[in-house]
């Protein structure tokens, strides 16, 4: 005989619907005392919860297309910042050239 909590846990795992939470990235709140995978929200008004039906066919297709990568966030940030600086320099050069033509 299974315990009540084990039965409830099994039913919850096999449920046919789940909540999907949508929120803008800046609204995510992560503090040092939170465990891995746990997040909070700065403003609860920006959180949208949608109850969706669990469809195993769709789920299996999504799992097949899953792409997990190890990302060096510091390197990505430096690369993006460099691209933004280069774009800004290019734009400023165009503006200077236009001013020279006017003078």
N, C-alpha and C positions, 0 to 999 in steps of 0.2 A: 504494500500500500504506500502510495506517495503522500508526502505531507502537503498541506494546503498551499504553502508558499511555493513549493516546487511545481505544483499543478498550475498555479497562477502565473509563474514565470514562463512555463511552457506555453500557456495560452497567449501570453503577451508576445512571445517571440513569433508565434504562428498567426498573429492577428493579421487581418486583411487590410488594415489601413494604418497610416502613420502620419505624424505631424512633420511637415517640412517648414523650417524657419528661414525666412528671408530678412536680411538687414544689410545696410551699407557697411563696407569694411571699416570705416572710421568709427562706427558705432560699437564695434567689438571691444570688450574690456577684458584684459588679461592681467592678472596680478601675480606676484611671485608665490603667494600662498595657495594658488589653485593647482590642482592635480593636472597631469597631462590630459589634454582633450577637453578640459572644462573651460568654458568661456562665460562671460557675463555681457551685459549690454549697458552702455552709458545712458541711453534714453529708451525706455520701453515703448514709447509712442512710435519709434522708427522700426519696431519689430513687427513683422507680419507672419502669422502662423497659418498654414494651409494644411487641412487634413486631406490627404490623398489616398486613394485606394492602392493597395500593394498589388502589382501585376508582375508575377514571376517571369513571364516572357520578356517584358521590358527590362526587368532587373538583370536577367541573364545576359541580355545584349549589352547592357551598360557595363557589366563586369568584364565582358570580353574586350571592351574598348578601353578599359582602365589603363592609365599610363602613369606609373609612379617613378619619380626621378628624385635624386639627391641634388638639392639646389644649394649653392653657396650664395646666401642672401647678400653678404657683404660685397662679393664680386659683382652680383647683379645690380646692386645699388650704385656701385662705382661706375659701372658701364653705362647705366641709364643717366647718371649725373653728367658724365663726360659727353654723351650724345646731346643732352640738353644744353650744355655749355657751348658745344660746337655749333649747334643750331642758333643759339643766341648771338654768338660772334658773327656768324654768317649774316644774320638779319641786321645787326648793327653795321656791318661793313656795307651792306646794300643801302642803308639809310645815309651813311656818310658819303657814299658815292653820289647819291641823289642830291645831297646838299651841295656838293662840289659842282655839280652840273648847274644848279640854280644860281650859284654865285658867279 
